């Protein structure tokens, strides 16, 4: 089966590489040489595929380091790699290998991980199986299998079986996710359910928020509506939903959508253009969105008003901002339902968005009530990064002399975390 997977992946790259630049970059990774790591142990490798997963795992990386563990980070996408450098400048970073046998062997020989931690969804059957053969535990944190992803995975189950069956632990986001992981071959006793890691995101420092306000040239005396993680088909809808006298910031989800936003919004300017003027700013930078959440008075989450599957509402909730979301939010359903039940988020259709933004913006009491509700939900959902880091630290058992007092902290956290840790099964209570 491993030979078949290798052949399919190699053939696919050969077929697609001439036509797609991203595939060409992946194809060139076949010959990639990895710099050998030192022999320090234990070493935890945390892999986050792209920008969103990198942000989600930021607190977990720091918690692992608090336990005295040597952490190495990796990401597949260029934007994810850049974000890793910004978030963890003093942490080692390494490229993730192609899931081909000889690439995985070369990578494992050089990195020598004690534990592999995969963030959210990506399952790499060849690497996971080879890690298992070497006695390296592989954990999935913030595990998510949406109905759409589960359907795709089911079709390829024979090829993916080695990946799921050899997972040592899965920390799933919901009972539904846990059930899908179980149906894909993960033993039920290896799965537990915990809050989303994204609730543990660290707020941007106040000095950074003020610096970004100045860089955006926002008038502090005027309110701001933020259209976050937007997609091109939503820009005309959002452009008609800006309250009179308000400023607007639009943050497209992908860099290739920046120009579309600039054209769709009247009187718009790029955040990086110091000479342009206008009351709508296109946020054409990476890593600033969490700070802009704190500058907004109302946040409209994109990729939820068109044929997509929603965007993460946990950032604006943690910032204490009212949230409006479109009807298509299946990828973030647990968080949306939680915030909606608390009164922090409203789901609206595109034809009523302008009216709803206007209604909310005209009532300070509503703004305050929704924002406070979201902040309470965020605070009540925090702590999972510490819990998972404690379990990993317990598995690795580093020497006391290298841990800087982390052993006592580990035991304390593990005692508090015990009801929801490894014995929670697929139907844990969180």
Secondary structure, DSSP 4 states (H G I P E B T S, - for coil): -HHHHHHHHHHHHHHHTTT-HHHHHHHHGGG--PPPP---S-EEEEE--SHHHHHHTHHHHHHHHHTT-EEEEE-SSHHHHHHHHHH-TTSEE-PPPPSSHHHHHHHHHHH--SEEEEETT---HHHHHHHHHTT-EEEEEEE---HHHHHHHHHTHHHHHHHHHT-SEEEESSHHHHHHHHHTT--GGGEEE---GGGGPPPPPHHHHHHHHHHHT--TTS-EEEEEEE-HHHHHHHHT-PPTT-EEEEEESSGGGHHHHHHHSTTEEETT-TT---SEEE--SSS-HHHHHHH-SEEEESSSSSSS-----HHHHHTT-EEEE-S--GGGHHHHHHHHHHTSEEE--GGGHHHHHHHHHT-HHHHHHHHHHHHHHHHHT--HHHHHHHHHHHHH---GGGTTTHHHHHHHHHHHHGGGSGGGGGG---
